[in-house]
């Protein structure tokens, strides 16, 4: 899953996530839109704020 999908499913705004994590709202927007990389520390903060395991933000590619 991606951050934006989880955030929206939980009814949390970018501003609300910003207030909980201390990450600028504009940075969250850029991360969600793929215009800014996400540090492991920021991902950990976001995962905790969204009450999601950090692993849920990593996709596994499957090869046949």
Legacy VTK file of the C-alpha trace (Angstrom):
# vtk DataFile Version 3.0
C-alpha trace
ASCII
DATASET POLYDATA
POINTS 64 float
0.000 0.000 0.000
1.053 3.572 -0.360
0.955 6.293 2.257
-1.781 8.326 0.583
-4.144 5.349 0.299
-3.708 4.349 3.943
-3.973 7.948 5.128
-7.189 8.535 3.195
-8.697 5.202 4.323
-8.140 6.293 7.905
-9.686 9.714 7.271
-6.514 11.627 8.081
-5.540 14.769 6.187
-1.996 15.590 5.173
-2.090 18.401 7.713
-3.258 16.023 10.436
-0.462 13.585 9.596
1.966 16.481 9.621
0.869 17.536 13.089
1.267 14.023 14.495
4.625 13.254 12.850
6.274 16.668 12.816
6.944 16.276 9.078
6.012 19.330 6.982
2.715 18.955 5.129
4.427 19.966 1.893
6.990 17.179 2.385
4.210 14.653 2.969
2.542 15.819 -0.243
5.791 15.437 -2.210
6.410 11.971 -0.710
2.897 10.835 -1.628
3.323 12.090 -5.176
6.752 10.529 -5.683
8.503 13.878 -5.922
10.542 13.368 -2.759
12.194 10.299 -1.328
11.188 8.984 2.080
13.804 8.385 4.733
13.436 5.309 6.879
12.967 7.567 9.912
10.100 9.464 8.247
8.507 6.223 7.084
8.702 4.866 10.631
7.006 8.021 11.980
4.288 7.865 9.330
3.659 4.153 9.893
3.316 4.732 13.629
0.984 7.699 13.132
-1.204 5.655 10.783
-1.075 2.626 13.091
0.265 0.435 10.289
3.203 -1.955 10.295
6.077 -0.401 8.371
6.228 -3.539 6.233
2.855 -2.700 4.684
4.527 0.148 2.753
6.961 -2.183 0.990
5.786 -4.117 -2.018
7.090 -7.510 -2.917
7.570 -8.243 -6.562
6.705 -11.758 -7.533
8.467 -13.539 -10.301
7.122 -16.636 -11.948
LINES 1 65
64 0 1 2 3 4 5 6 7 8 9 10 11 12 13 14 15 16 17 18 19 20 21 22 23 24 25 26 27 28 29 30 31 32 33 34 35 36 37 38 39 40 41 42 43 44 45 46 47 48 49 50 51 52 53 54 55 56 57 58 59 60 61 62 63
